[in-house]
Amino acid sequence: MNIIKKFFTLSLLISSAYISNAQNGMSEPVDYTLKNGMKIIISENSRSNGAFSSFTLDSKSFQNKKDGIVELLNAVLNEQVAKSGSISFKDNSGRLSTSNANLTEELTKMAAVIQNATIDQKTFNIGKAKLLTNLKLKDYDFDQAVNEESISALTLSDVQAFYNEISPEKTFLTVAGDIELANAKAAVKTAFGGWKKNSTREMSTEAK
């Protein structure tokens, strides 16, 4: 329970830019695990101005990952959601900002990207180029290990291999904000309940 609460607190800090009055009107977080092993934390906050979700990798499950691989995967995944203003991938998480009414629809969209991303040579090249540009501009405070050298060394195969390691039992999902617990649970089940543990994803690997 202590680990769950610590993670929930961290997720709230990550979402602090989105949630107003986060410490007021907030109910005790409810945590549980889906049948596929994905760990869920939900908290109602009647004073929030929307519904917010954070999909996060369990860092203990990816201790041998290459420097910059998470950031590069995020850049590639962001190409999948370029037209969506509600979903983004940054740091060690995917983030969703929406309304309670649209939570199921938007959470399902984010889940679809996470579970069935297209990671081919084209999306890899675009994502890598954008990340290298961000590093050169120094417009974000990346970890010291994330630099032009480490990103340049990563290949399409590296990103595909890391992506294929991601499965539900290695992840957390938090949902917080102006939501109803029952509706949030139903939205989570719809979006992620069908994700199979250690599933093999279908994704394009064609070199272009």
Secondary structure, 3 states (H helix, E strand, C coil): CHHHHHHHHHHHHHCCCCCCCCCCCECCCEEEECCCCCEEEEEEECCCCCEEEEEEECHHHHCCCCCCHHHHHHHHHHHHCCCCCCEEEECCEEEEEECCCCHHHHHHHHHHHHHCCCCCHHHHHHHHHHHHHHHHHCCCCCCCCCCHHHHHHCCHHHHHHHHHHCCHHHEEEEEEECCCHHHHHHHHHHHHCCCCCCCCCCCCCCCC
